[in-house]
C-alpha cells in the first residue's frame, strides 16, 4: 500500500479478492437486487444497529402491510411503531415515516436519485442517502458502514500503532480508498460484496472496526433508559393509551426509570400526555 493512493495492481488485487469471495459466499436477502428506493430505504433503516437475522424476520411483514411509500406515508404513527416492535431504536421508524411523508408531499411520491437530494429528507444521513442511491439506482456513490470499515482497516491499515490501540483510523482516511477501489460498472453488487466480506471477516479476526475513530460499543440494554423507552412505546402501540404506572407494572420496569424515559419521549414529541394518560403522538 502506498499512502492513500493505491497503485493499479493493488486495486485489481483487492477487487479480485472481494469479488472471488462474493461469488463463492455471497448472501441473499429479500431487499437485495431490487430497484424500489422505498423498499431499499426500509431495509437500510431496519439494518441500522440491528442484526441482519432480526431484520430478515421483520422485513417481509413490513412490506406486506406497507407495500409502497404512499401506504406508509398515510399510516398513523401508532400503527408504524406497532409494526416496528422488535427492531429497537424506535426513532428510526419515525424518521422512516417522516421521510416517506416528505417524498409524497414534496416529490409526488418519487424518490430522488441523487445522494444530496436524499440527504434533504428527514432523518436521512450520509450513509443512508448513499446506500439508497446506490442500491436502488446503481449510482457509484462513496459511503461507509461498519462492515465496509472493517474490510478497509483490515486490508490497508495494519501498522503497530493500530495493533496496540494508540492510533485510531478516521473515516476520512478510509473514504479515498473506498472511492479508488469502487467498481463503477456494478456499484450495487460491489457494495453487497464488501459488506459480505466484512461480515465474514468479523467471524475470523477480532473486529477491525474497533480500530476506528467512529467505533462506539453499544451500551448495555438491560436496565437502561433505552429499554424503558421501548417498553413505553411498545405498550402504547398495543394498548392506545395508558398511565406510566400501568406501563411499569405490565413491563416489569421500575416507575422511576419509566418516568425518566417518558420525559425524554415527551421532549422528542414521540408521545403526548393528557390527564396522566400517555399516547403515541400524531
Secondary structure, DSSP 8 states (H G I E B T S, - for coil): --TTS--HHHHHHHHHHHHHHHHHH----TTTT---HHHHHHHHHHHTTS-HHHHHHHHHHHHHHS-SHHHHHTS-HHHHHHHHTTS--THHHHHHHHHHHHHHHHHTT---SSHHHHHTSTT--HHHHHHHHHHHH--------HHHHHHHHHHH---HHHHTTS--B-HHHHHHHHHHH--TTSHHHHHHHHHHHHHHHHHHSS-GGGGBTT-------TTSHHHHHHHHHHHHHHHSEE-HHHHHHHHT--HHHHHHHHHHHHHTTSEEEETTEEEE--
